Amino acid sequence: MPIVTIQLIEGREESDIEKLMTAVTETISQSISAPKENIRVIIQETPKTHWSIGGESIQKLRG
């Protein structure tokens, strides 16, 4: 059973998350001939204040 975890910075539309999960599922299914019902996709959204680049939070960097 393929399990995929994707980490994103918070703030995307639910519809975009749905599209991503569908596209990832389709790609995995086609790539390794896995049945879609056996594929798990986990989206983890992280607050901008808890993700940093170069020691600065994304919130500070992007305003």
Distance bins in CASP14 RR format, pairs under 12 A and 6 or more apart:
PFRMAT RR
TARGET T0000
AUTHOR 0000-0000-0000
RMODE 2
METHOD distances of the structure
MODEL  1
1 28 0 0 0 0 0 1 0 0 0 0 0
1 32 0 0 0 0 0 1 0 0 0 0 0
1 34 0 0 0 0 1 0 0 0 0 0 0
1 35 0 0 0 0 1 0 0 0 0 0 0
1 36 0 0 0 0 0 1 0 0 0 0 0
1 37 0 0 0 0 1 0 0 0 0 0 0
1 38 1 0 1 0 0 0 0 0 0 0 0
1 39 1 0 0 1 0 0 0 0 0 0 0
1 40 1 0 0 1 0 0 0 0 0 0 0
1 41 0 0 0 0 0 1 0 0 0 0 0
2 24 0 0 0 0 1 0 0 0 0 0 0
2 25 0 0 0 0 1 0 0 0 0 0 0
2 27 0 0 0 0 0 1 0 0 0 0 0
2 28 1 0 1 0 0 0 0 0 0 0 0
2 29 0 0 0 0 1 0 0 0 0 0 0
2 31 0 0 0 0 1 0 0 0 0 0 0
2 32 1 0 0 1 0 0 0 0 0 0 0
2 33 0 0 0 0 0 1 0 0 0 0 0
2 34 1 0 1 0 0 0 0 0 0 0 0
2 35 0 0 0 0 1 0 0 0 0 0 0
2 36 0 0 0 0 0 1 0 0 0 0 0
2 37 0 0 0 0 0 1 0 0 0 0 0
2 38 1 0 0 1 0 0 0 0 0 0 0
2 39 1 0 1 0 0 0 0 0 0 0 0
2 40 1 0 0 1 0 0 0 0 0 0 0
2 41 0 0 0 0 1 0 0 0 0 0 0
2 42 0 0 0 0 0 1 0 0 0 0 0
3 24 0 0 0 0 0 1 0 0 0 0 0
3 25 0 0 0 0 0 1 0 0 0 0 0
3 28 0 0 0 0 1 0 0 0 0 0 0
3 34 0 0 0 0 0 1 0 0 0 0 0
3 38 0 0 0 0 1 0 0 0 0 0 0
3 39 0 0 0 0 1 0 0 0 0 0 0
3 40 1 0 1 0 0 0 0 0 0 0 0
3 41 0 0 0 0 1 0 0 0 0 0 0
3 42 1 0 0 1 0 0 0 0 0 0 0
4 20 0 0 0 0 0 1 0 0 0 0 0
4 21 0 0 0 0 1 0 0 0 0 0 0
4 23 0 0 0 0 0 1 0 0 0 0 0
4 24 1 0 1 0 0 0 0 0 0 0 0
4 25 0 0 0 0 1 0 0 0 0 0 0
4 27 0 0 0 0 1 0 0 0 0 0 0
4 28 1 0 0 1 0 0 0 0 0 0 0
4 29 0 0 0 0 0 1 0 0 0 0 0
4 31 0 0 0 0 0 1 0 0 0 0 0
4 32 0 0 0 0 0 1 0 0 0 0 0
4 34 0 0 0 0 0 1 0 0 0 0 0
4 38 0 0 0 0 0 1 0 0 0 0 0
4 39 1 0 0 1 0 0 0 0 0 0 0
4 40 1 0 0 1 0 0 0 0 0 0 0
4 41 1 0 1 0 0 0 0 0 0 0 0
4 42 1 0 0 1 0 0 0 0 0 0 0
4 43 0 0 0 0 1 0 0 0 0 0 0
4 44 0 0 0 0 0 1 0 0 0 0 0
5 21 0 0 0 0 0 1 0 0 0 0 0
5 24 0 0 0 0 0 1 0 0 0 0 0
5 40 0 0 0 0 1 0 0 0 0 0 0
5 41 0 0 0 0 1 0 0 0 0 0 0
5 42 1 0 1 0 0 0 0 0 0 0 0
5 43 0 0 0 0 1 0 0 0 0 0 0
5 44 1 0 0 1 0 0 0 0 0 0 0
5 45 0 0 0 0 0 1 0 0 0 0 0
6 12 0 0 0 0 0 1 0 0 0 0 0
6 17 0 0 0 0 1 0 0 0 0 0 0
6 20 1 0 0 1 0 0 0 0 0 0 0
6 21 0 0 0 0 1 0 0 0 0 0 0
6 23 0 0 0 0 0 1 0 0 0 0 0
6 24 1 0 0 1 0 0 0 0 0 0 0
6 25 0 0 0 0 0 1 0 0 0 0 0
6 28 0 0 0 0 0 1 0 0 0 0 0
6 40 0 0 0 0 0 1 0 0 0 0 0
6 41 1 0 0 1 0 0 0 0 0 0 0
6 42 1 0 0 1 0 0 0 0 0 0 0
6 43 1 0 1 0 0 0 0 0 0 0 0
6 44 1 0 0 1 0 0 0 0 0 0 0
6 45 0 0 0 0 1 0 0 0 0 0 0
6 46 0 0 0 0 0 1 0 0 0 0 0
7 42 0 0 0 0 1 0 0 0 0 0 0
7 43 0 0 0 0 1 0 0 0 0 0 0
7 44 1 0 1 0 0 0 0 0 0 0 0
7 45 0 0 0 0 1 0 0 0 0 0 0
7 46 1 0 0 1 0 0 0 0 0 0 0
7 47 0 0 0 0 0 1 0 0 0 0 0
7 50 0 0 0 0 0 1 0 0 0 0 0
7 51 0 0 0 0 1 0 0 0 0 0 0
8 16 0 0 0 0 1 0 0 0 0 0 0
8 17 0 0 0 0 1 0 0 0 0 0 0
8 20 0 0 0 0 1 0 0 0 0 0 0
8 21 0 0 0 0 0 1 0 0 0 0 0
8 41 0 0 0 0 0 1 0 0 0 0 0
8 42 0 0 0 0 0 1 0 0 0 0 0
8 43 1 0 0 1 0 0 0 0 0 0 0
8 44 1 0 0 1 0 0 0 0 0 0 0
8 45 1 0 1 0 0 0 0 0 0 0 0
8 46 1 0 0 1 0 0 0 0 0 0 0
8 47 0 0 0 0 0 1 0 0 0 0 0
8 48 0 0 0 0 0 1 0 0 0 0 0
8 51 0 0 0 0 1 0 0 0 0 0 0
8 58 0 0 0 0 0 1 0 0 0 0 0
9 43 0 0 0 0 0 1 0 0 0 0 0
9 44 0 0 0 0 0 1 0 0 0 0 0
9 45 1 0 0 1 0 0 0 0 0 0 0
9 46 1 0 1 0 0 0 0 0 0 0 0
9 47 0 0 0 0 1 0 0 0 0 0 0
9 48 1 0 1 0 0 0 0 0 0 0 0
9 49 0 0 0 0 0 1 0 0 0 0 0
9 50 0 0 0 0 1 0 0 0 0 0 0
9 51 1 0 1 0 0 0 0 0 0 0 0
9 52 0 0 0 0 0 1 0 0 0 0 0
9 53 0 0 0 0 0 1 0 0 0 0 0
9 57 0 0 0 0 0 1 0 0 0 0 0
9 58 1 0 1 0 0 0 0 0 0 0 0
9 59 0 0 0 0 1 0 0 0 0 0 0
9 61 0 0 0 0 0 1 0 0 0 0 0
9 62 0 0 0 0 1 0 0 0 0 0 0
10 17 0 0 0 0 0 1 0 0 0 0 0
10 43 0 0 0 0 0 1 0 0 0 0 0
10 44 0 0 0 0 1 0 0 0 0 0 0
10 45 1 0 1 0 0 0 0 0 0 0 0
10 46 1 0 0 1 0 0 0 0 0 0 0
10 47 1 0 1 0 0 0 0 0 0 0 0
10 48 1 0 0 1 0 0 0 0 0 0 0
10 49 0 0 0 0 1 0 0 0 0 0 0
10 50 0 0 0 0 1 0 0 0 0 0 0
10 51 0 0 0 0 1 0 0 0 0 0 0
10 58 0 0 0 0 1 0 0 0 0 0 0
10 59 0 0 0 0 0 1 0 0 0 0 0
11 17 0 0 0 0 1 0 0 0 0 0 0
11 43 0 0 0 0 0 1 0 0 0 0 0
11 45 1 0 0 1 0 0 0 0 0 0 0
11 46 0 0 0 0 0 1 0 0 0 0 0
11 47 0 0 0 0 1 0 0 0 0 0 0
11 48 0 0 0 0 1 0 0 0 0 0 0
11 51 0 0 0 0 0 1 0 0 0 0 0
11 58 0 0 0 0 0 1 0 0 0 0 0
11 59 0 0 0 0 0 1 0 0 0 0 0
11 62 0 0 0 0 0 1 0 0 0 0 0
12 18 0 0 0 0 0 1 0 0 0 0 0
12 19 0 0 0 0 1 0 0 0 0 0 0
12 20 0 0 0 0 1 0 0 0 0 0 0
12 21 0 0 0 0 0 1 0 0 0 0 0
12 43 0 0 0 0 1 0 0 0 0 0 0
12 45 1 0 0 1 0 0 0 0 0 0 0
12 46 0 0 0 0 0 1 0 0 0 0 0
13 19 0 0 0 0 1 0 0 0 0 0 0
13 20 0 0 0 0 0 1 0 0 0 0 0
13 45 0 0 0 0 0 1 0 0 0 0 0
14 20 0 0 0 0 0 1 0 0 0 0 0
14 21 0 0 0 0 0 1 0 0 0 0 0
14 43 0 0 0 0 0 1 0 0 0 0 0
14 45 0 0 0 0 0 1 0 0 0 0 0
15 21 0 0 0 0 0 1 0 0 0 0 0
15 22 0 0 0 0 0 1 0 0 0 0 0
16 22 0 0 0 0 0 1 0 0 0 0 0
16 23 0 0 0 0 0 1 0 0 0 0 0
16 43 0 0 0 0 0 1 0 0 0 0 0
16 45 0 0 0 0 0 1 0 0 0 0 0
17 23 0 0 0 0 0 1 0 0 0 0 0
17 24 0 0 0 0 0 1 0 0 0 0 0
17 41 0 0 0 0 1 0 0 0 0 0 0
17 42 0 0 0 0 0 1 0 0 0 0 0
17 43 1 0 1 0 0 0 0 0 0 0 0
17 44 0 0 0 0 0 1 0 0 0 0 0
17 45 0 0 0 0 1 0 0 0 0 0 0
18 24 0 0 0 0 0 1 0 0 0 0 0
18 25 0 0 0 0 0 1 0 0 0 0 0
18 41 0 0 0 0 0 1 0 0 0 0 0
18 43 0 0 0 0 1 0 0 0 0 0 0
19 25 0 0 0 0 0 1 0 0 0 0 0
19 26 0 0 0 0 0 1 0 0 0 0 0
19 41 0 0 0 0 0 1 0 0 0 0 0
19 43 0 0 0 0 0 1 0 0 0 0 0
20 26 0 0 0 0 0 1 0 0 0 0 0
20 27 0 0 0 0 0 1 0 0 0 0 0
20 41 1 0 0 1 0 0 0 0 0 0 0
20 42 0 0 0 0 0 1 0 0 0 0 0
20 43 1 0 0 1 0 0 0 0 0 0 0
20 45 0 0 0 0 0 1 0 0 0 0 0
21 27 0 0 0 0 0 1 0 0 0 0 0
21 28 0 0 0 0 0 1 0 0 0 0 0
21 36 0 0 0 0 0 1 0 0 0 0 0
21 39 0 0 0 0 1 0 0 0 0 0 0
21 40 0 0 0 0 1 0 0 0 0 0 0
21 41 1 0 1 0 0 0 0 0 0 0 0
21 42 0 0 0 0 1 0 0 0 0 0 0
21 43 1 0 0 1 0 0 0 0 0 0 0
22 28 0 0 0 0 0 1 0 0 0 0 0
22 29 0 0 0 0 0 1 0 0 0 0 0
22 36 0 0 0 0 1 0 0 0 0 0 0
22 39 0 0 0 0 0 1 0 0 0 0 0
22 41 0 0 0 0 1 0 0 0 0 0 0
22 43 0 0 0 0 0 1 0 0 0 0 0
23 29 0 0 0 0 0 1 0 0 0 0 0
23 30 0 0 0 0 0 1 0 0 0 0 0
23 39 0 0 0 0 0 1 0 0 0 0 0
23 41 0 0 0 0 1 0 0 0 0 0 0
24 30 0 0 0 0 0 1 0 0 0 0 0
24 31 0 0 0 0 0 1 0 0 0 0 0
24 34 0 0 0 0 0 1 0 0 0 0 0
24 36 0 0 0 0 0 1 0 0 0 0 0
24 39 0 0 0 0 1 0 0 0 0 0 0
24 40 0 0 0 0 0 1 0 0 0 0 0
24 41 1 0 1 0 0 0 0 0 0 0 0
24 42 0 0 0 0 0 1 0 0 0 0 0
24 43 0 0 0 0 1 0 0 0 0 0 0
25 31 0 0 0 0 0 1 0 0 0 0 0
25 32 0 0 0 0 0 1 0 0 0 0 0
25 34 0 0 0 0 1 0 0 0 0 0 0
25 35 0 0 0 0 0 1 0 0 0 0 0
25 36 1 0 1 0 0 0 0 0 0 0 0
25 37 0 0 0 0 1 0 0 0 0 0 0
25 38 0 0 0 0 1 0 0 0 0 0 0
25 39 1 0 1 0 0 0 0 0 0 0 0
25 40 0 0 0 0 1 0 0 0 0 0 0
25 41 1 0 1 0 0 0 0 0 0 0 0
25 42 0 0 0 0 0 1 0 0 0 0 0
26 32 0 0 0 0 0 1 0 0 0 0 0
26 34 0 0 0 0 0 1 0 0 0 0 0
26 36 1 0 0 1 0 0 0 0 0 0 0
26 39 0 0 0 0 1 0 0 0 0 0 0
26 41 0 0 0 0 0 1 0 0 0 0 0
27 34 0 0 0 0 0 1 0 0 0 0 0
27 36 0 0 0 0 0 1 0 0 0 0 0
27 39 0 0 0 0 1 0 0 0 0 0 0
27 41 0 0 0 0 0 1 0 0 0 0 0
28 34 1 0 1 0 0 0 0 0 0 0 0
28 35 0 0 0 0 0 1 0 0 0 0 0
28 36 0 0 0 0 1 0 0 0 0 0 0
28 38 0 0 0 0 1 0 0 0 0 0 0
28 39 1 0 1 0 0 0 0 0 0 0 0
28 40 0 0 0 0 1 0 0 0 0 0 0
28 41 0 0 0 0 1 0 0 0 0 0 0
29 35 1 0 0 1 0 0 0 0 0 0 0
29 36 1 0 1 0 0 0 0 0 0 0 0
29 37 0 0 0 0 1 0 0 0 0 0 0
29 38 0 0 0 0 1 0 0 0 0 0 0
29 39 1 0 0 1 0 0 0 0 0 0 0
29 41 0 0 0 0 0 1 0 0 0 0 0
30 36 0 0 0 0 1 0 0 0 0 0 0
30 39 0 0 0 0 0 1 0 0 0 0 0
31 39 0 0 0 0 0 1 0 0 0 0 0
32 38 0 0 0 0 0 1 0 0 0 0 0
32 39 0 0 0 0 1 0 0 0 0 0 0
33 39 0 0 0 0 0 1 0 0 0 0 0
34 40 0 0 0 0 0 1 0 0 0 0 0
34 41 0 0 0 0 0 1 0 0 0 0 0
44 50 0 0 0 0 0 1 0 0 0 0 0
44 51 0 0 0 0 0 1 0 0 0 0 0
45 51 0 0 0 0 0 1 0 0 0 0 0
46 52 0 0 0 0 0 1 0 0 0 0 0
46 57 0 0 0 0 0 1 0 0 0 0 0
46 58 0 0 0 0 1 0 0 0 0 0 0
46 59 0 0 0 0 0 1 0 0 0 0 0
47 57 0 0 0 0 1 0 0 0 0 0 0
47 58 0 0 0 0 1 0 0 0 0 0 0
47 59 1 0 0 1 0 0 0 0 0 0 0
48 56 0 0 0 0 0 1 0 0 0 0 0
48 57 1 0 0 1 0 0 0 0 0 0 0
48 58 1 0 1 0 0 0 0 0 0 0 0
48 59 1 1 0 0 0 0 0 0 0 0 0
48 60 0 0 0 0 1 0 0 0 0 0 0
48 61 0 0 0 0 1 0 0 0 0 0 0
48 62 1 0 0 1 0 0 0 0 0 0 0
48 63 0 0 0 0 1 0 0 0 0 0 0
49 56 0 0 0 0 0 1 0 0 0 0 0
49 57 1 0 1 0 0 0 0 0 0 0 0
49 58 1 0 0 1 0 0 0 0 0 0 0
49 59 1 0 1 0 0 0 0 0 0 0 0
49 60 0 0 0 0 1 0 0 0 0 0 0
49 61 0 0 0 0 0 1 0 0 0 0 0
49 62 0 0 0 0 0 1 0 0 0 0 0
49 63 0 0 0 0 0 1 0 0 0 0 0
50 57 1 0 0 1 0 0 0 0 0 0 0
50 58 0 0 0 0 1 0 0 0 0 0 0
50 59 0 0 0 0 1 0 0 0 0 0 0
51 57 1 0 0 1 0 0 0 0 0 0 0
51 58 1 0 1 0 0 0 0 0 0 0 0
51 59 0 0 0 0 1 0 0 0 0 0 0
51 60 0 0 0 0 0 1 0 0 0 0 0
51 61 0 0 0 0 1 0 0 0 0 0 0
51 62 0 0 0 0 0 1 0 0 0 0 0
52 58 1 0 0 1 0 0 0 0 0 0 0
52 59 0 0 0 0 1 0 0 0 0 0 0
52 60 0 0 0 0 1 0 0 0 0 0 0
52 61 0 0 0 0 1 0 0 0 0 0 0
52 62 0 0 0 0 0 1 0 0 0 0 0
53 59 0 0 0 0 0 1 0 0 0 0 0
53 60 0 0 0 0 1 0 0 0 0 0 0
53 61 1 0 0 1 0 0 0 0 0 0 0
53 62 0 0 0 0 1 0 0 0 0 0 0
54 60 0 0 0 0 0 1 0 0 0 0 0
54 61 0 0 0 0 1 0 0 0 0 0 0
55 61 0 0 0 0 1 0 0 0 0 0 0
56 62 0 0 0 0 1 0 0 0 0 0 0
56 63 0 0 0 0 0 1 0 0 0 0 0
57 63 0 0 0 0 1 0 0 0 0 0 0
END
